[in-house]
Amino acid sequence: MVARILVVDEQKLDLSRISIELQLVHNSLLFSKSIEDALRIVSTQSIDVVLVSLPQVKSKLFLDFFSVLRQLCSVIPIVGVVPKKSIAEQFVDIGIDDFMDIGVNKNQLLRKIETLVRMRGLFDDNLLNRMFFTGKRAQKMVTIFFDDLNFLHASIRNNTEIEQLKYWPVIDDMSDADLFLINIRSVQKACDCCSTLRMRRINKYRPIILAYDKAHRDMAKQIIRQHSNIGYTDIVDLSMNSAIMASKLNSLMKYKKMYESFTEKLRKSIYLAAIDSTTEVYNRTFFEDFMKSHVGDLYDSAILVIDIDKFKDINDKFGHTFADSMLRFVASTIKRYIRAADLIARYGGDEFIIFMEGVSKTIATEVATRIQQAVAKTIFKNANCTVSVGVCCIDTKESLQLNEAISIADKFMYAAKKQGGNAVCACG
């Protein structure tokens, strides 16, 4: 996986072996041996992961540097590199996402970096700054096959709820879970549990961590060799330093919540960009973008252009609020008579457009007539509401571009208006 990794070795540890391993796999490594240079790099360049060598003792100078670095890096993962694991405990509360010692083996190093880079790739810095830190719900970790959780309670943050499941497959609704931690007691059970969780759509991006103790290390190795495709995020050794374990799990839960915030905002943005807020049908921009995929000839299709009769008079007489209600009424009536596969959009102030595929002229005209009659027979808030509909049908013998079909349907809609409105006119 291609990544841009910044290595900040202000403490002058020997990181040459780690750098060589990363350069063999990743695209670009940037090096900094001073605090000032590191801050300049992260403020001017795109970085996926930062490796920072940590001092033997926590100092105010380092904390000030790291505080600025964390702010500049926003949601970029920061990994602390320590000469020995015990040093990590004093830095666990300053915002480091994970730790590694300079003797980390190649597989652990690459898996750790790949996991962080993959998560980092899901997010946009500026968006997440505005989204993630507004959430108030506590983190929730679900543990499976553990008898004793003392190792977690001693290190996990206070805002993390831990739910313990001792048996499999006793898993109820886990819609609020932020991370699953599965203890490897049996290769088959661990694999079944992990793969079943991952297959559920709601767990697609949730971290699933497999954990092992000294007695089950061979089982963990077997899973890595033979079952790498079951969907786990990482495999951890329960004998690792508790501070490192806490940082790893908290980091994974944080990034999971970030992704959820991102997707929620993205869905809302897409909705707002595509939907007309008054009528709750697609807007003209979405319709035109969607129809660009139909740049070729259209066969067995139909365009319906629907316009509310004398809408300006209604707007002037009853006001905008009433007129908006009428637009919503017409839109809801149209949706009752078209198929789910048909595309409806508000094309202008009081004009709607429908695209139908796989229909004959007879069917398209029948649909238009039903819409026209349904609107006309309903007295809307003591006001008469009628529509004029123009229909352009394209059969297999014709060759029309979309803009030509829309223009023809529009002309027939105006022909219906010239007849006095409340009518349907179809080409051919």
Summary of the structure (lengths in Angstrom):
residues: 428
radius of gyration: 30.5
end to end distance: 58.0
largest distance: 88.6
contacts: 1342
relative contact order: 0.08
helix: 47%
strand: 20%
